[in-house]
């Protein structure tokens, strides 16, 4: 039985073999998926055996850019060879405190009344 640090060190070394982006991705997983990082790393290692270290490393670089921590997303990046494309800009997230209505609600009442009057004629 491994202690937590020995277990992490073992898989950190395997991720370093894949590449620098894979190592950075491993550190991201330790921060974001503290209890479930192992499942994701195991999936990444399987993808590395299937697609090769270079393709997986580039895919993880893209995944890091978008903060994607799901193995399915990484698999899609690999299958569609999205790692060859330049990353799209991340749009800023604007949170409206109170949504702005472009029209006052009375407008719809007037339009509805006009429509019902023209139908009655």
PyMOL CGO cylinders between C-alpha atoms (Angstrom):
from pymol import cmd
from pymol.cgo import CYLINDER

trace = [
    CYLINDER, 0.00, 0.00, 0.00, 1.36, 3.39, -1.02, 0.3, 1, 1, 1, 1, 1, 1,
    CYLINDER, 1.36, 3.39, -1.02, 1.15, 6.46, 1.09, 0.3, 1, 1, 1, 1, 1, 1,
    CYLINDER, 1.15, 6.46, 1.09, -0.54, 9.42, -0.62, 0.3, 1, 1, 1, 1, 1, 1,
    CYLINDER, -0.54, 9.42, -0.62, 2.75, 11.16, -1.41, 0.3, 1, 1, 1, 1, 1, 1,
    CYLINDER, 2.75, 11.16, -1.41, 4.40, 8.03, -2.84, 0.3, 1, 1, 1, 1, 1, 1,
    CYLINDER, 4.40, 8.03, -2.84, 1.33, 7.33, -4.91, 0.3, 1, 1, 1, 1, 1, 1,
    CYLINDER, 1.33, 7.33, -4.91, 1.27, 10.90, -6.26, 0.3, 1, 1, 1, 1, 1, 1,
    CYLINDER, 1.27, 10.90, -6.26, 5.02, 10.89, -6.92, 0.3, 1, 1, 1, 1, 1, 1,
    CYLINDER, 5.02, 10.89, -6.92, 4.72, 7.68, -8.94, 0.3, 1, 1, 1, 1, 1, 1,
    CYLINDER, 4.72, 7.68, -8.94, 2.04, 9.12, -11.22, 0.3, 1, 1, 1, 1, 1, 1,
    CYLINDER, 2.04, 9.12, -11.22, 3.68, 12.54, -11.37, 0.3, 1, 1, 1, 1, 1, 1,
    CYLINDER, 3.68, 12.54, -11.37, 6.78, 10.88, -12.82, 0.3, 1, 1, 1, 1, 1, 1,
    CYLINDER, 6.78, 10.88, -12.82, 4.64, 9.09, -15.43, 0.3, 1, 1, 1, 1, 1, 1,
    CYLINDER, 4.64, 9.09, -15.43, 3.01, 12.37, -16.43, 0.3, 1, 1, 1, 1, 1, 1,
    CYLINDER, 3.01, 12.37, -16.43, 6.43, 14.05, -16.72, 0.3, 1, 1, 1, 1, 1, 1,
    CYLINDER, 6.43, 14.05, -16.72, 7.45, 11.38, -19.23, 0.3, 1, 1, 1, 1, 1, 1,
    CYLINDER, 7.45, 11.38, -19.23, 4.52, 12.44, -21.43, 0.3, 1, 1, 1, 1, 1, 1,
    CYLINDER, 4.52, 12.44, -21.43, 5.67, 16.08, -21.41, 0.3, 1, 1, 1, 1, 1, 1,
    CYLINDER, 5.67, 16.08, -21.41, 5.73, 19.44, -19.69, 0.3, 1, 1, 1, 1, 1, 1,
    CYLINDER, 5.73, 19.44, -19.69, 2.06, 20.20, -20.34, 0.3, 1, 1, 1, 1, 1, 1,
    CYLINDER, 2.06, 20.20, -20.34, 1.12, 16.80, -18.93, 0.3, 1, 1, 1, 1, 1, 1,
    CYLINDER, 1.12, 16.80, -18.93, 3.02, 17.63, -15.74, 0.3, 1, 1, 1, 1, 1, 1,
    CYLINDER, 3.02, 17.63, -15.74, 1.25, 21.00, -15.46, 0.3, 1, 1, 1, 1, 1, 1,
    CYLINDER, 1.25, 21.00, -15.46, -2.04, 19.21, -16.05, 0.3, 1, 1, 1, 1, 1, 1,
    CYLINDER, -2.04, 19.21, -16.05, -1.23, 16.78, -13.26, 0.3, 1, 1, 1, 1, 1, 1,
    CYLINDER, -1.23, 16.78, -13.26, -0.67, 19.69, -10.86, 0.3, 1, 1, 1, 1, 1, 1,
    CYLINDER, -0.67, 19.69, -10.86, -3.99, 21.21, -11.95, 0.3, 1, 1, 1, 1, 1, 1,
    CYLINDER, -3.99, 21.21, -11.95, -5.73, 17.92, -11.20, 0.3, 1, 1, 1, 1, 1, 1,
    CYLINDER, -5.73, 17.92, -11.20, -4.24, 17.80, -7.73, 0.3, 1, 1, 1, 1, 1, 1,
    CYLINDER, -4.24, 17.80, -7.73, -5.73, 21.24, -7.05, 0.3, 1, 1, 1, 1, 1, 1,
    CYLINDER, -5.73, 21.24, -7.05, -9.14, 20.78, -8.68, 0.3, 1, 1, 1, 1, 1, 1,
    CYLINDER, -9.14, 20.78, -8.68, -9.84, 17.06, -8.17, 0.3, 1, 1, 1, 1, 1, 1,
    CYLINDER, -9.84, 17.06, -8.17, -8.19, 16.40, -4.87, 0.3, 1, 1, 1, 1, 1, 1,
    CYLINDER, -8.19, 16.40, -4.87, -9.94, 13.09, -4.25, 0.3, 1, 1, 1, 1, 1, 1,
    CYLINDER, -9.94, 13.09, -4.25, -10.48, 11.91, -7.83, 0.3, 1, 1, 1, 1, 1, 1,
    CYLINDER, -10.48, 11.91, -7.83, -7.29, 12.91, -9.65, 0.3, 1, 1, 1, 1, 1, 1,
    CYLINDER, -7.29, 12.91, -9.65, -6.22, 9.27, -9.97, 0.3, 1, 1, 1, 1, 1, 1,
    CYLINDER, -6.22, 9.27, -9.97, -9.08, 8.29, -12.31, 0.3, 1, 1, 1, 1, 1, 1,
    CYLINDER, -9.08, 8.29, -12.31, -8.29, 11.14, -14.69, 0.3, 1, 1, 1, 1, 1, 1,
    CYLINDER, -8.29, 11.14, -14.69, -4.55, 10.44, -14.67, 0.3, 1, 1, 1, 1, 1, 1,
    CYLINDER, -4.55, 10.44, -14.67, -5.17, 6.77, -15.34, 0.3, 1, 1, 1, 1, 1, 1,
    CYLINDER, -5.17, 6.77, -15.34, -7.35, 7.74, -18.32, 0.3, 1, 1, 1, 1, 1, 1,
    CYLINDER, -7.35, 7.74, -18.32, -4.67, 10.10, -19.62, 0.3, 1, 1, 1, 1, 1, 1,
    CYLINDER, -4.67, 10.10, -19.62, -2.05, 7.36, -19.37, 0.3, 1, 1, 1, 1, 1, 1,
    CYLINDER, -2.05, 7.36, -19.37, -4.32, 5.07, -21.38, 0.3, 1, 1, 1, 1, 1, 1,
    CYLINDER, -4.32, 5.07, -21.38, -4.75, 7.75, -24.03, 0.3, 1, 1, 1, 1, 1, 1,
    CYLINDER, -4.75, 7.75, -24.03, -0.98, 8.17, -24.12, 0.3, 1, 1, 1, 1, 1, 1,
    CYLINDER, -0.98, 8.17, -24.12, -0.54, 4.48, -24.86, 0.3, 1, 1, 1, 1, 1, 1,
    CYLINDER, -0.54, 4.48, -24.86, -3.13, 4.73, -27.63, 0.3, 1, 1, 1, 1, 1, 1,
    CYLINDER, -3.13, 4.73, -27.63, -2.23, 8.08, -29.27, 0.3, 1, 1, 1, 1, 1, 1,
    CYLINDER, -2.23, 8.08, -29.27, 1.39, 8.66, -28.23, 0.3, 1, 1, 1, 1, 1, 1,
    CYLINDER, 1.39, 8.66, -28.23, 3.03, 11.06, -25.82, 0.3, 1, 1, 1, 1, 1, 1,
    CYLINDER, 3.03, 11.06, -25.82, 3.38, 14.02, -28.20, 0.3, 1, 1, 1, 1, 1, 1,
    CYLINDER, 3.38, 14.02, -28.20, -0.29, 14.14, -29.20, 0.3, 1, 1, 1, 1, 1, 1,
    CYLINDER, -0.29, 14.14, -29.20, -1.45, 13.71, -25.59, 0.3, 1, 1, 1, 1, 1, 1,
    CYLINDER, -1.45, 13.71, -25.59, 0.93, 16.39, -24.35, 0.3, 1, 1, 1, 1, 1, 1,
    CYLINDER, 0.93, 16.39, -24.35, -0.39, 18.87, -26.95, 0.3, 1, 1, 1, 1, 1, 1,
    CYLINDER, -0.39, 18.87, -26.95, -3.96, 17.91, -26.08, 0.3, 1, 1, 1, 1, 1, 1,
    CYLINDER, -3.96, 17.91, -26.08, -3.29, 18.51, -22.40, 0.3, 1, 1, 1, 1, 1, 1,
    CYLINDER, -3.29, 18.51, -22.40, -1.83, 21.91, -23.25, 0.3, 1, 1, 1, 1, 1, 1,
    CYLINDER, -1.83, 21.91, -23.25, -5.15, 22.77, -24.91, 0.3, 1, 1, 1, 1, 1, 1,
    CYLINDER, -5.15, 22.77, -24.91, -7.09, 21.30, -22.00, 0.3, 1, 1, 1, 1, 1, 1,
    CYLINDER, -7.09, 21.30, -22.00, -5.06, 23.43, -19.59, 0.3, 1, 1, 1, 1, 1, 1,
    CYLINDER, -5.06, 23.43, -19.59, -5.94, 26.55, -21.58, 0.3, 1, 1, 1, 1, 1, 1,
    CYLINDER, -5.94, 26.55, -21.58, -9.65, 25.81, -21.19, 0.3, 1, 1, 1, 1, 1, 1,
    CYLINDER, -9.65, 25.81, -21.19, -9.33, 24.33, -17.67, 0.3, 1, 1, 1, 1, 1, 1,
    CYLINDER, -9.33, 24.33, -17.67, -10.91, 21.07, -18.90, 0.3, 1, 1, 1, 1, 1, 1,
    CYLINDER, -10.91, 21.07, -18.90, -10.34, 18.23, -16.44, 0.3, 1, 1, 1, 1, 1, 1,
    CYLINDER, -10.34, 18.23, -16.44, -12.50, 15.52, -17.99, 0.3, 1, 1, 1, 1, 1, 1,
    CYLINDER, -12.50, 15.52, -17.99, -10.93, 12.56, -19.82, 0.3, 1, 1, 1, 1, 1, 1,
    CYLINDER, -10.93, 12.56, -19.82, -13.77, 12.57, -22.35, 0.3, 1, 1, 1, 1, 1, 1,
    CYLINDER, -13.77, 12.57, -22.35, -12.89, 16.12, -23.36, 0.3, 1, 1, 1, 1, 1, 1,
    CYLINDER, -12.89, 16.12, -23.36, -9.24, 15.16, -23.80, 0.3, 1, 1, 1, 1, 1, 1,
    CYLINDER, -9.24, 15.16, -23.80, -10.26, 12.16, -25.89, 0.3, 1, 1, 1, 1, 1, 1,
    CYLINDER, -10.26, 12.16, -25.89, -12.33, 14.43, -28.14, 0.3, 1, 1, 1, 1, 1, 1,
    CYLINDER, -12.33, 14.43, -28.14, -9.38, 16.78, -28.55, 0.3, 1, 1, 1, 1, 1, 1,
    CYLINDER, -9.38, 16.78, -28.55, -7.26, 13.80, -29.61, 0.3, 1, 1, 1, 1, 1, 1,
    CYLINDER, -7.26, 13.80, -29.61, -9.83, 12.20, -31.91, 0.3, 1, 1, 1, 1, 1, 1,
    CYLINDER, -9.83, 12.20, -31.91, -10.59, 15.44, -33.73, 0.3, 1, 1, 1, 1, 1, 1,
    CYLINDER, -10.59, 15.44, -33.73, -6.94, 16.56, -33.65, 0.3, 1, 1, 1, 1, 1, 1,
    CYLINDER, -6.94, 16.56, -33.65, -7.95, 19.86, -32.11, 0.3, 1, 1, 1, 1, 1, 1,
    CYLINDER, -7.95, 19.86, -32.11, -4.50, 20.11, -30.56, 0.3, 1, 1, 1, 1, 1, 1,
    CYLINDER, -4.50, 20.11, -30.56, -3.26, 21.18, -34.01, 0.3, 1, 1, 1, 1, 1, 1,
    CYLINDER, -3.26, 21.18, -34.01, -5.49, 24.28, -33.99, 0.3, 1, 1, 1, 1, 1, 1,
    CYLINDER, -5.49, 24.28, -33.99, -4.72, 27.56, -32.31, 0.3, 1, 1, 1, 1, 1, 1,
    CYLINDER, -4.72, 27.56, -32.31, -6.81, 28.05, -29.17, 0.3, 1, 1, 1, 1, 1, 1,
    CYLINDER, -6.81, 28.05, -29.17, -9.87, 30.25, -29.55, 0.3, 1, 1, 1, 1, 1, 1,
    CYLINDER, -9.87, 30.25, -29.55, -10.00, 33.33, -27.35, 0.3, 1, 1, 1, 1, 1, 1,
    CYLINDER, -10.00, 33.33, -27.35, -11.88, 32.85, -24.12, 0.3, 1, 1, 1, 1, 1, 1,
    CYLINDER, -11.88, 32.85, -24.12, -14.79, 35.25, -23.96, 0.3, 1, 1, 1, 1, 1, 1,
    CYLINDER, -14.79, 35.25, -23.96, -15.15, 37.24, -20.77, 0.3, 1, 1, 1, 1, 1, 1,
    CYLINDER, -15.15, 37.24, -20.77, -17.92, 36.14, -18.48, 0.3, 1, 1, 1, 1, 1, 1,
    CYLINDER, -17.92, 36.14, -18.48, -20.21, 39.07, -17.78, 0.3, 1, 1, 1, 1, 1, 1,
    CYLINDER, -20.21, 39.07, -17.78, -22.66, 38.51, -15.00, 0.3, 1, 1, 1, 1, 1, 1,
    CYLINDER, -22.66, 38.51, -15.00, -25.58, 40.87, -15.03, 0.3, 1, 1, 1, 1, 1, 1,
    CYLINDER, -25.58, 40.87, -15.03, -26.80, 41.72, -11.58, 0.3, 1, 1, 1, 1, 1, 1,
    CYLINDER, -26.80, 41.72, -11.58, -30.19, 42.64, -12.98, 0.3, 1, 1, 1, 1, 1, 1,
    CYLINDER, -30.19, 42.64, -12.98, -31.00, 41.76, -16.59, 0.3, 1, 1, 1, 1, 1, 1,
    CYLINDER, -31.00, 41.76, -16.59, -31.65, 44.79, -18.75, 0.3, 1, 1, 1, 1, 1, 1,
    CYLINDER, -31.65, 44.79, -18.75, -34.90, 44.69, -20.68, 0.3, 1, 1, 1, 1, 1, 1,
    CYLINDER, -34.90, 44.69, -20.68, -34.68, 46.31, -24.10, 0.3, 1, 1, 1, 1, 1, 1,
    CYLINDER, -34.68, 46.31, -24.10, -38.39, 47.21, -24.01, 0.3, 1, 1, 1, 1, 1, 1,
    CYLINDER, -38.39, 47.21, -24.01, -40.75, 48.14, -21.26, 0.3, 1, 1, 1, 1, 1, 1,
    CYLINDER, -40.75, 48.14, -21.26, -43.35, 45.41, -20.66, 0.3, 1, 1, 1, 1, 1, 1,
    CYLINDER, -43.35, 45.41, -20.66, -46.14, 47.89, -21.47, 0.3, 1, 1, 1, 1, 1, 1,
    CYLINDER, -46.14, 47.89, -21.47, -45.01, 47.66, -25.12, 0.3, 1, 1, 1, 1, 1, 1,
    CYLINDER, -45.01, 47.66, -25.12, -46.24, 44.07, -25.32, 0.3, 1, 1, 1, 1, 1, 1,
    CYLINDER, -46.24, 44.07, -25.32, -49.60, 44.98, -23.82, 0.3, 1, 1, 1, 1, 1, 1,
    CYLINDER, -49.60, 44.98, -23.82, -50.09, 47.67, -26.49, 0.3, 1, 1, 1, 1, 1, 1,
    CYLINDER, -50.09, 47.67, -26.49, -49.06, 45.32, -29.31, 0.3, 1, 1, 1, 1, 1, 1,
    CYLINDER, -49.06, 45.32, -29.31, -51.36, 42.61, -27.96, 0.3, 1, 1, 1, 1, 1, 1,
    CYLINDER, -51.36, 42.61, -27.96, -54.30, 45.04, -27.72, 0.3, 1, 1, 1, 1, 1, 1,
    CYLINDER, -54.30, 45.04, -27.72, -53.71, 46.27, -31.27, 0.3, 1, 1, 1, 1, 1, 1,
    CYLINDER, -53.71, 46.27, -31.27, -53.57, 42.68, -32.54, 0.3, 1, 1, 1, 1, 1, 1,
    CYLINDER, -53.57, 42.68, -32.54, -56.79, 41.69, -30.75, 0.3, 1, 1, 1, 1, 1, 1,
    CYLINDER, -56.79, 41.69, -30.75, -58.55, 44.78, -32.14, 0.3, 1, 1, 1, 1, 1, 1,
    CYLINDER, -58.55, 44.78, -32.14, -57.51, 44.00, -35.72, 0.3, 1, 1, 1, 1, 1, 1,
    CYLINDER, -57.51, 44.00, -35.72, -58.67, 40.37, -35.31, 0.3, 1, 1, 1, 1, 1, 1,
    CYLINDER, -58.67, 40.37, -35.31, -62.08, 41.46, -34.06, 0.3, 1, 1, 1, 1, 1, 1,
    CYLINDER, -62.08, 41.46, -34.06, -62.67, 43.68, -37.09, 0.3, 1, 1, 1, 1, 1, 1,
]
cmd.load_cgo(trace, "trace")
